[in-house]
Amino acid sequence: MRLSFSVPLVACLLLAHNVLAARPKKCKSITTRKEVRDLSSSEWRTIKDTIEKMQELGWFRFYASIHEVYFPVVHGVSQFLPFHRRFVRYFEMTAQKINPDFALPYWNEFADYRNPADSSVLSDRYLGGNGQGSDHCVMDGVQANWTMAYPNEHCLQRQFNNGDSINPWYSAEFLQSIMQRSDTMADFRDRMENSQHGMAHLGVRGDMSTKHSANDFLFMLHHAFIDRIWSIWQDDGHRTTFDGPGSMGEEEMTLDSKILFFQDTVEDVMYLGRGQMCYEYDEPSSEPDLLSKRANINSGLSSLPQDVLCKWYPKSCGETTSDNTTESTAPVAHIALKQLPLPAEIPQEAIEMHGFDPAAVQRMADEARQFVEDMNAAGFVPKY
């Protein structure tokens, strides 16, 4: 039997072969990253013992110094997400050299966005709370009474941005909207970096609001959370979406661009479960996960007026639940819910430290404010 192929078909087959060949190889074993409150006491003990050993061996000094040195060229540009994915994975791989059972957890910050300081994550059970005394030293939690070595010897510091509390962060509903309205990496990165990413750093403050923020183990849980959001956006038709401004003389980044310090290509980190990205994310069990599949319906967004739904959730425009009913949006019992709160804005000193475009930061603040006003005016009742 004689086979006949057209030139366009052959070209498509060759292209498909090259794309598949370019993918990193599948991992032989996968690390599962859990929400920190879903860890067993044994799993948390593994983490505690491992990071204490890392501190003893100088690894926290190493990671804090790397983040500070590369800070100006991996923020405000498209290096941001691939660099931090590789950076956090490098930390996890270092920990696994000490204990192969180590798996980095993440903090589902959406569950605590109204009052982050009241979260059990920021308690003695897990990461510890606000700094104490005139030096704002962290006295409880997994890094209690730690002395950090970089950039000079000092206690690990936190200084919440509203006294003993932290101003509200961004809601899951707003991040859902970002994911639906962002079709390019440039847009997605800009909105992510200038919203929840920045708010967590600037809400906790202390070491977390410096260029050497990796001193605080909370940095790793926070960036694992940001990375999880990116991975969900990738799963929604953006697996290899990559573009936007570069740094170090690179005007426009591509999948072939090098990740600074590591020298991997961006392509190398685009597929979880392949190459050195040998990890996956488990969905949180203790709180509703508003970023799961069909979350826009499950969180009651389909009850919004069509003009509001189409404005903020274009991919859900016109959608309704399969049985033409809307799932109850009754608030969870432990929080008295009324309306979405306005998130805090990034202060001027943080804009200057990061080298952010002030106009872009203001644009994000205005967008978030308009979102909250529209949702509240529509009578939307959030899950938590």
Secondary structure, DSSP 8 states (H G I E B T S, - for coil): ------HHHHHHHHHHHHHHHHS--B-SS-EEE-BGGG--HHHHHHHHHHHHHHHHHTHHHHHHHHHHHHHHHHSSSTTHHHHHHHHHHHHHHHHHHH-TT----B--GGGGTT-GGGSGGGSTTTT--S-BTTTTB--SSTTTT-EE-SSSSEE-B---TBTTB------HHHHHHHHHH--SHHHHHHHHIIIIIHHHHHHH-GGGGSTTGGGSHHHHHHHHHHHHHHHHHHHTT-TT---SB-STT-SB--TTSB-TTT--BGGGGSSTTBTTB-EEE---SSS--TTSTTHHHHTTGGGS-HHHHHHH-GGGTT---TTS--------TTS---S--------HHHHHHHT--HHHHHHHHHHHHHHHHHHHHTT-----
